Amino acid sequence: MLEDDEDVRSYSVEILRELGYRVLEAHDGLSALRVLDQHARVDILFTDVVLPGGMTEAQVAAHARALRPKLKVLFTTGYARNAIIHHGRLDKGVQLITKPFSFNDLAAKIRDVLDN
């Protein structure tokens, strides 16, 4: 889970762990890439759109997929929809869940991204 807001990150991690997922945490893009590099199995990168530390969500996703070509990516945002949504449509291949999200919303979206 890549999220700079500690409360949102804690909430998301709690949901994912309650669902039975093993969750790794990072607060910025560079930290997330280090975590990804240090762990053999990572199935999905769940990342906020707006990130501190000089890397955009697109850069983090690109670097992560360079390390793990089959890595699934799910973006989340509460206010920067235009970073991913253009003319009312998501960029091709982009998966998004908007904040705030419920337990059930996140559970369904994570399962959907992992299964497809």
Buried (B, 14 or more C-beta within 10 A) or exposed (E): BBBBBEEBBEBBBEBBEEEEBEBBBBBBBBBBBEBBEEEEEBEBBBBBBBBEEEBEBBEBBEBBBEEBEEBBBBBBBBEEBEBBBEEEEEEEEBBBBBBEBEEEBBBEBBEEBEEE
